Amino acid sequence: MGASFMLDAFRNPSLLGALVGIASGLLWSLAYVLIILRARKDKDYGMPFAAMCFNVIWELIYTFVFPAPGEGFQKWIALLVNFIWFALDVVIVITWLLYWRADSPPGLKPKWHLPSLAVGLVSALAVLLGIQYQFNNPSCVGANVPNGGVSSFLQNLMMSALFIAMALRRNSMSGQSLGIALSKLLGSLLASTYFYFWVLVGPGELTFYWVALFVLIFFYDSIYTVLLLRMRGKPLMA
């Protein structure tokens, strides 16, 4: 999930809007830190592979290729926040490199893991650049939607579904925690709230695309949280 909504909040004239956007960004930062710490503790990576690839490439693109617009102090704050998020994503990739053996697909030989990572990152780059050039313009998404806004919620939905799949496949809380689940759920809920009330304010900008993403992300994040609650101390399936 990108930081575009958080950075936009620094420029929002509404104090409440700014607080909601910044709180969402802080909760997502907490989720990243908890993923890294849990991976070190359990010796198992904590972000699903495809979500990890899209996440680190999103931060790479919108930190170095399409940075958030602004001037002076706001511009430097935006660059700093995006760089911190990019750095956290890089550490998450490092945890995958260290602990991929704990949850490796059956039959996949070790020599294929680095090529798999390369393919995943290049695929994410192609898709996200395609979305940027095809859809991230005012005629498609509205003049108020910041760079990367379209793809950030779409990949967040993908991440939500993949977290559920990971929990069910592992049948344990290895690499995961209730703190991660709650940070993601609340961070995404606040991000959706911020977009709904303070970004999608123009005529025709609140489309079915946005409503569907907001609802589905919350739905899947809630399922993931309930799964982890039920798995605390015991496997979900015998």
C-alpha positions as CSV (number, residue, x, y, z in Angstrom):
1,M,0.0,0.0,0.0
2,G,1.5,3.3,-1.1
3,A,2.0,6.4,0.9
4,S,0.3,8.7,-1.6
5,F,-2.8,9.3,0.6
6,M,-0.6,10.1,3.6
7,L,1.5,12.5,1.6
8,D,-1.5,14.2,0.2
9,A,-2.8,14.6,3.7
10,F,0.0,17.0,4.5
11,R,-1.5,19.4,1.9
12,N,-5.1,18.8,2.9
13,P,-6.7,22.0,4.3
14,S,-8.9,19.9,6.6
15,L,-7.3,19.1,10.0
16,L,-9.5,16.0,10.4
17,G,-8.6,14.8,6.9
18,A,-4.9,15.3,7.6
19,L,-5.1,13.4,10.9
20,V,-7.0,10.5,9.2
21,G,-4.5,10.3,6.4
22,I,-1.4,10.5,8.6
23,A,-2.9,8.0,11.1
24,S,-3.4,5.5,8.3
25,G,0.2,5.9,7.1
26,L,1.5,5.4,10.6
27,L,-0.6,2.2,11.0
28,W,0.8,0.8,7.8
29,S,4.3,1.7,8.9
30,L,3.6,-0.2,12.1
31,A,2.4,-3.2,10.1
32,Y,5.6,-3.2,8.1
33,V,7.8,-3.0,11.2
34,L,5.8,-5.8,12.9
35,I,6.1,-8.0,9.7
36,I,9.9,-7.6,9.9
37,L,10.1,-8.3,13.6
38,R,7.9,-11.3,13.4
39,A,9.9,-12.7,10.5
40,R,13.1,-12.5,12.5
41,K,11.4,-14.1,15.5
42,D,9.7,-17.0,13.6
43,K,12.4,-17.4,10.9
44,D,9.6,-17.2,8.4
45,Y,8.7,-14.3,6.0
46,G,5.5,-12.5,6.8
47,M,4.3,-10.9,3.6
48,P,2.9,-13.0,0.7
49,F,5.4,-13.3,-2.2
50,A,3.3,-11.6,-4.9
51,A,2.1,-8.8,-2.5
52,M,5.8,-8.2,-1.5
53,C,6.9,-7.8,-5.1
54,F,4.1,-5.3,-5.9
55,N,4.6,-3.4,-2.7
56,V,8.4,-2.8,-3.1
57,I,8.0,-1.9,-6.8
58,W,5.2,0.5,-6.0
59,E,7.3,2.3,-3.5
60,L,10.3,2.3,-5.9
61,I,8.2,3.8,-8.7
62,Y,6.5,6.5,-6.6
63,T,9.6,7.4,-4.7
64,F,12.1,7.7,-7.6
65,V,10.2,7.8,-10.9
66,F,6.9,9.6,-10.1
67,P,7.5,11.4,-6.8
68,A,4.7,13.3,-5.1
69,P,4.4,16.9,-6.3
70,G,5.1,19.7,-4.0
71,E,7.5,22.5,-3.1
72,G,9.9,23.3,-0.3
73,F,9.3,21.6,3.0
74,Q,6.3,19.6,1.7
75,K,8.3,18.1,-1.1
76,W,11.1,17.0,1.2
77,I,8.7,15.5,3.7
78,A,7.0,13.6,0.8
79,L,10.3,12.3,-0.4
80,L,11.4,11.3,3.1
81,V,8.2,9.4,3.9
82,N,8.3,7.5,0.6
83,F,11.9,6.6,1.1
84,I,11.3,5.3,4.6
85,W,8.5,3.1,3.3
86,F,10.7,1.9,0.4
87,A,13.4,1.1,2.9
88,L,11.0,-0.9,5.0
89,D,9.8,-2.8,1.9
90,V,13.4,-3.6,1.0
91,V,13.9,-5.1,4.5
92,I,10.8,-7.2,4.0
93,V,12.3,-8.5,0.7
94,I,15.5,-9.3,2.6
95,T,13.4,-11.4,5.2
96,W,12.0,-13.4,2.2
97,L,15.6,-14.0,1.0
98,L,16.6,-15.2,4.4
99,Y,13.6,-17.3,5.3
100,W,12.0,-18.5,2.0
101,R,12.8,-22.1,2.9
102,A,10.3,-22.0,5.7
103,D,7.4,-21.7,3.3
104,S,8.7,-22.8,-0.1
105,P,6.4,-24.3,-2.7
106,P,6.7,-28.1,-2.8
107,G,9.1,-29.3,-5.5
108,L,10.6,-25.9,-6.2
109,K,14.4,-26.3,-6.3
110,P,16.5,-23.7,-4.4
111,K,18.2,-22.6,-7.6
112,W,14.8,-21.2,-8.9
113,H,14.1,-18.9,-6.0
114,L,16.2,-16.0,-7.1
115,P,14.9,-16.2,-10.7
116,S,11.4,-16.4,-9.2
117,L,12.0,-13.2,-7.3
118,A,13.3,-11.5,-10.4
119,V,10.3,-12.5,-12.5
120,G,8.0,-11.4,-9.7
121,L,9.6,-7.9,-9.5
122,V,9.7,-7.4,-13.2
123,S,6.1,-8.5,-13.6
124,A,5.0,-6.1,-10.9
125,L,7.0,-3.3,-12.6
126,A,5.3,-3.9,-15.9
127,V,1.8,-4.0,-14.4
128,L,2.2,-0.9,-12.2
129,L,3.8,1.1,-15.0
130,G,0.9,0.0,-17.3
131,I,-1.6,1.2,-14.7
132,Q,0.2,4.5,-14.3
133,Y,0.3,5.3,-18.0
134,Q,-3.1,3.9,-18.8
135,F,-5.3,4.9,-15.9
136,N,-3.6,7.4,-13.6
137,N,-4.9,10.6,-15.3
138,P,-7.7,13.0,-14.5
139,S,-10.0,11.8,-17.3
140,C,-10.0,8.3,-15.9
141,V,-9.8,8.7,-12.1
142,G,-10.6,12.3,-11.3
143,A,-8.3,15.3,-10.8
144,N,-7.9,14.8,-7.1
145,V,-6.6,11.3,-7.1
146,P,-2.8,11.4,-6.4
147,N,-0.1,9.5,-8.3
148,G,-0.4,5.8,-7.6
149,G,-3.8,6.0,-6.0
150,V,-5.5,3.7,-8.5
151,S,-2.9,0.9,-8.2
152,S,-2.4,1.2,-4.4
153,F,-5.9,0.1,-3.4
154,L,-5.9,-2.6,-6.1
155,Q,-2.7,-4.1,-4.8
156,N,-4.0,-3.7,-1.2
157,L,-6.9,-5.9,-2.1
158,M,-4.6,-8.5,-3.6
159,M,-2.5,-8.4,-0.4
160,S,-5.6,-8.9,1.7
161,A,-6.6,-12.0,-0.2
162,L,-3.1,-13.4,-0.2
163,F,-2.7,-12.9,3.6
164,I,-5.8,-15.2,4.0
165,A,-4.4,-17.7,1.6
166,M,-1.0,-17.7,3.4
167,A,-2.6,-18.2,6.9
168,L,-4.7,-21.1,5.6
169,R,-1.8,-22.7,3.8
170,R,0.5,-22.5,6.8
171,N,-2.3,-23.4,9.2
172,S,-0.4,-21.5,11.9
173,M,0.6,-17.9,12.9
174,S,4.1,-18.4,11.7
175,G,5.5,-15.1,10.4
176,Q,2.2,-13.5,11.2
177,S,0.6,-11.8,14.3
178,L,-2.7,-10.2,15.4
179,G,-0.8,-6.9,15.6
180,I,0.0,-7.1,11.9
181,A,-3.6,-8.0,11.0
182,L,-5.1,-5.2,13.1
183,S,-2.6,-2.6,11.8
184,K,-3.4,-3.5,8.2
185,L,-7.1,-3.6,8.8
186,L,-7.2,-0.2,10.6
187,G,-4.7,1.4,8.3
188,S,-6.6,0.4,5.2
189,L,-9.9,1.4,6.7
190,L,-8.6,4.9,7.5
191,A,-7.0,5.1,4.0
192,S,-10.4,4.2,2.5
193,T,-12.1,6.7,4.7
194,Y,-9.6,9.4,3.8
195,F,-10.1,8.8,0.0
196,Y,-13.9,8.6,0.4
197,F,-14.3,12.0,2.2
198,W,-11.3,14.0,1.2
199,V,-10.1,12.8,-2.2
200,L,-13.1,11.5,-4.2
201,V,-15.0,14.8,-3.9
202,G,-15.4,15.7,-7.6
203,P,-18.5,14.8,-9.8
204,G,-18.3,11.2,-11.0
205,E,-15.1,10.4,-9.0
206,L,-16.8,8.1,-6.5
207,T,-17.3,5.2,-8.9
208,F,-18.1,1.5,-8.3
209,Y,-14.4,0.8,-8.7
210,W,-13.6,2.7,-5.5
211,V,-16.6,1.5,-3.5
212,A,-15.9,-2.1,-4.4
213,L,-12.2,-1.9,-3.4
214,F,-13.0,-0.1,-0.1
215,V,-15.6,-2.7,0.9
216,L,-13.7,-5.8,-0.3
217,I,-10.4,-4.7,1.4
218,F,-12.2,-4.3,4.7
219,F,-14.1,-7.6,4.2
220,Y,-10.9,-9.6,3.5
221,D,-8.9,-7.9,6.3
222,S,-11.7,-8.7,8.7
223,I,-11.6,-12.4,7.7
224,Y,-7.8,-12.5,8.1
225,T,-8.0,-11.0,11.6
226,V,-10.7,-13.5,12.6
227,L,-8.5,-16.3,11.2
228,L,-5.6,-15.3,13.3
229,L,-7.8,-14.9,16.4
230,R,-9.0,-18.5,16.0
231,M,-5.4,-19.8,15.4
232,R,-3.9,-18.2,18.5
233,G,-2.1,-21.1,20.2
234,K,-3.5,-23.8,18.0
235,P,-3.8,-24.7,14.3
236,L,-7.1,-23.9,12.6
237,M,-7.3,-27.3,10.9
238,A,-6.2,-30.5,12.5
